[in-house]
Amino acid sequence: MLVIQDMKHHKDHQAPFWKLALGGMAAGTALYFFPFLVPALAFVLLAGLLLRGVFAGPGMYMRHAFAARWQTMNEEQRSAMRERYAAHGCGPWHKMHGEKSNTNNA
C-alpha cells in the first residue's frame, strides 16, 4: 500500500529569497564603491585632523592647563575663585550657591 505523506516542504532552514537578494545587492554595492569610499574617507579624516590642529586655537590647551591648576589648589583657593567668577556666570558655581538665574520663567 502506497501512503502519500504530507507534501509540504519544510524550508525553515533556508533564508527567503529576498534576504539573499538584498544581501547580494549590499555586497555588490560595497564592492563597487570601495575604491571610491576609502580615499574619500581618508581625505575627510586627514582634513579634519589638519583643520582641528590649525583652527582649534588655545582653548583645548588652556582647558588642560586650568584643570591642572585646579587640581593643585586647596579648598580656600577654590572657594575664592568660585566667588570671584560667580558674578560672571561662568560655570555652575552661580547655581550652586543658591543664586537665581536672570532668566524669566514664563
Secondary structure as the mmCIF struct_conf table of DSSP 4:
data_model
#
loop_
_struct_conf.conf_type_id
_struct_conf.id
_struct_conf.beg_label_comp_id
_struct_conf.beg_label_asym_id
_struct_conf.beg_label_seq_id
_struct_conf.end_label_comp_id
_struct_conf.end_label_asym_id
_struct_conf.end_label_seq_id
TURN_TY1_P TURN_TY1_P1 ASP A 12 HIS A 13
BEND BEND1 GLN A 14 GLN A 14
HELX_RH_AL_P HELX_RH_AL_P1 PHE A 17 PHE A 55
BEND BEND2 ALA A 56 ALA A 56
TURN_TY1_P TURN_TY1_P2 GLY A 57 PRO A 58
HELX_RH_AL_P HELX_RH_AL_P2 GLY A 59 THR A 72
HELX_RH_AL_P HELX_RH_AL_P3 GLU A 75 ALA A 86
TURN_TY1_P TURN_TY1_P3 ALA A 87 GLY A 89
TURN_TY1_P TURN_TY1_P4 GLY A 91 PRO A 92
HELX_RH_AL_P HELX_RH_AL_P4 TRP A 93 MET A 96
TURN_TY1_P TURN_TY1_P5 HIS A 97 GLY A 98
HELX_LH_PP_P HELX_LH_PP_P1 GLU A 99 SER A 101
BEND BEND3 ASN A 102 ASN A 102
#
